[in-house]
Amino acid sequence: MLDLRPDCERCGRDLPPDADARICTYECTFCPECVDGPMANVCPNCGGGFERRPIRPAAMLAKHPASTVRHYKP
C-alpha cells in the first residue's frame, strides 16, 4: 500500500493526504514547487522522475490512515 508521507522531503512543507504532492517509484515525496523548480523533476534519492500522488478516498483513508513519520531533514 502506498505510504502517504506527511511532508516534502526537500523543504518540509506539510502535505496532507489530499494535497498536491509528487512521488517517485520509491515513494519519495515532494511538493510540486520543489519538483518543478530546483529539482527539475529528478528525484535526488533515486534519480527517477515523479508522478502526482493519488488521493486516497476518505473511507479508505479512515481504514488505512496516512503516515505521520516526517522525512524532512534540515
C-alpha positions in Angstrom: 0.0 0.0 0.0 1.2 3.5 -0.8 2.8 5.3 2.1 1.1 8.8 2.2 4.0 10.7 3.7 3.1 14.0 5.5 5.8 16.3 4.3 8.1 17.4 1.5 11.5 15.7 1.9 13.2 18.8 0.5 11.6 21.8 2.1 9.5 20.3 4.9 6.1 21.7 3.7 3.1 19.9 5.1 1.5 17.5 2.5 -1.8 16.3 3.9 -3.4 13.2 2.2 -5.4 15.4 -0.1 -2.5 17.7 -1.0 -1.0 18.0 -4.5 2.2 16.0 -4.0 4.7 14.3 -6.2 6.2 10.8 -5.7 8.8 8.6 -7.3 8.7 4.8 -7.6 10.3 4.5 -4.2 7.6 6.8 -2.7 10.0 9.7 -2.1 7.6 12.6 -1.6 8.0 16.2 -2.5 5.8 19.3 -3.1 5.2 20.4 -6.7 7.2 23.6 -6.2 10.4 21.7 -5.3 9.9 19.1 -8.1 9.1 21.6 -10.8 11.7 24.1 -9.7 15.1 23.3 -8.3 14.8 19.5 -8.6 13.9 19.7 -12.3 11.7 16.5 -12.0 14.6 14.3 -10.9 14.5 12.5 -7.5 17.6 13.3 -5.6 17.4 9.9 -3.8 17.0 7.5 -6.8 17.4 9.6 -9.9 14.0 8.8 -11.2 11.1 11.0 -12.3 7.9 11.9 -10.5 4.2 11.4 -10.8 1.3 13.0 -9.0 0.5 11.2 -5.8 -3.0 9.7 -5.9 -5.7 10.8 -3.4 -6.9 8.1 -1.1 -10.7 8.1 -0.8 -12.0 9.2 2.6 -13.5 5.8 3.5 -10.1 4.1 2.8 -8.2 6.9 4.5 -10.1 6.1 7.7 -9.3 2.4 7.3 -5.7 3.0 6.2 -4.5 6.4 7.5 -1.7 8.4 6.2 1.8 8.1 7.7 2.8 10.6 10.5 6.5 9.9 10.1 8.2 13.1 8.7 11.1 12.7 6.3 12.4 16.3 6.0 15.9 16.6 7.3 17.0 20.3 7.7 
